[in-house]
């Protein structure tokens, strides 16, 4: 009976004043966790569809941008790598989801780990590499590029992409990493969700399927917020929630067939889709340029050296000699490509970065950020210097502008 009374007393004392191990760890750690979250394909105006109450609450209590301008081309791998290097694709080298290196003839295909795992593709220094070099830890959940040994460095914790892992399961894994003892715990985390992007491709951006995907991802974010609160970390963690690009509905009537424009035997087509890359065969350059550079109803073509300066694109050797960009809702294909299995998507991205439908999401919440602030649109290269400032780590050379985002931070934010 005396032992039972003693145990009851201990339980009462702990209920009143003893924190769980994770709460003690939060108090022991002097580092404010920084969690970078990507919702692939979340167009900026999706926030107005009232399907994402968790996101809306974080925005209302933190910082929201009217929109964020993606880098060109408005594709997944180039923009995710821009967000963590502060470099335009022209400068970090991931210039498309599919590309050919003319110096080596190597091919990069974003869905093929056998090609993407070669570190020579990945220029610049992503944040997780800088964090590890700084003597701290990074933990990345599926961020494009984070499974590669860039400059010989990987995050302390990472997983190869597995689309079967549900949003809640991804959050659970991140929370397990947060639960590690302080000496092993990361200071920089990433989290990635592709469900909204897939729904937009398969069903178009205005479909009920996109609404369902928005709700699914928002529920996972609610799960993350709840997990941080239970660990006493929500008030001590900085969350930066972004997307890589927007989405627009496509039209079969806006297809451009390259084999109706020129003989495909005269060129190598590096990419079909929204941004087509084309290399003329020897002796065919003049004829190919004459055909492509003429006006077209649903696309515009340039020599790479004559791309509009505002796109910050056209100097990297991996960019093909000629580029054709579909106009909003258009697609560049060929009869041969479609016959051989080329897929038509109901929604697409990759268009001009000035296209309003390509605008991306930016929300930030935590002790480093002001509350209830809405900021004007800014370029996504500016996210990198913002994150590095919060981490207190020296920036590597980049194209971002810290002054463009400094106003969203509290004066003492680190």
Order of alpha helices (4+ residues) and beta strands (2+ residues): alpha-alpha-beta-alpha-beta-beta-alpha-alpha-beta-beta-alpha-alpha-beta-beta-alpha-beta-alpha-alpha-beta-beta-beta-beta-beta-alpha-beta-beta-beta-alpha-beta-beta-beta-beta-alpha
